[in-house]
Amino acid sequence: MKRWEEKLNLNLKEKMNCYSNGVNHCDVLRALSRALKKTEEAYFGTADEMAADNPELALMGSCVLAMLMKGEDVYLMNVGDSRAVLAQKGIAVPGSRKGIQDLEIIKEESKRDKIEGFDGDELYGLRNLNSIQLSMDHTTYVDKPKWNDILLEMFRIDYIGNSPYVTCTPSLYHHRLSPKDRFLILSSDGLYQYFTNQEAVMEVGSFIAAFPEADPAQHLIEEVLFRAAKNAGMDFHELLEIPQGERRRYHDDVSVIIISLEGRIWRSSV
């Protein structure tokens, strides 16, 4: 636990200014990290009890993306390859946080079929909707000798040493909301198998503009399935008829939460 705290404090010191508006943001992020540590310990306690009867547990992994919003402060914690992407109105200016901000702009040709039917003001607004990735996504799992040993021989590796190869150290980030911010997309990596950050933001932005009462999270899920089906050379309904386990060959599990900064939240998964 001490080494965990030391590494966490070093990461926070390097990455951010902890104080603003009378709030110690590092304390909030430390609390999120401690909650993750306790959850991980409880999870492994349960997994240890089940490992003898269920050795396939050693082949499974998970990811965590947690967001806390209080007033205009947004706190994010991420372990694994999920992402938090912020839609922001304005001209993209590359930031200094390499690996965190992704400001790629989608080509005009790929936007045309998404924005037909909008008037000039709406069209201008969508063209100036940028994506900023607030979380650092990285594939993370904990690989310890005992978990290697319980696997079937074909899955084992020649494990060297006794320490875990990778540990559960979260990526932590604080963002202060501004008038330019429009909405947040929180999602697992299955979404980004078929979308870039900017494509996801443009898709949601154009959908909300065209259908303000509809569900943009469900729309993103449907678009993933359409793209997965097209990529596999099959019809959308053919893909849906494939049993869920076998369907993982065509798309990963996808969970999406979209948070409008005007007060609405949408959730969907497949």
Buried (B, 14 or more C-beta within 10 A) or exposed (E): EEEBEEEBEEBBEEBBEBEEEEBEBBEBBBEBBBEBBEEBEEEBEEBEEEBEEEBEBBEEEEBBBBBBBEEEBBBBBBBBBBBBBBBBBEEBEEEEBEEBBBBEBBEEEEBEEBBEEBEEEBBEBBBEBBBBBBBBBBEBBBBBEEBBEBBEEEEEEEBEEEEEBEBBBBBBBBBEBEEBBBBBBBBBBBBBBBBBBBBBBBBBBBBBBBEEEEBBBBBBBBBBBBBBBEEBEBEEEEBEEBEEEEBEEBBBEBBBBBBBBEEEEBEBBB
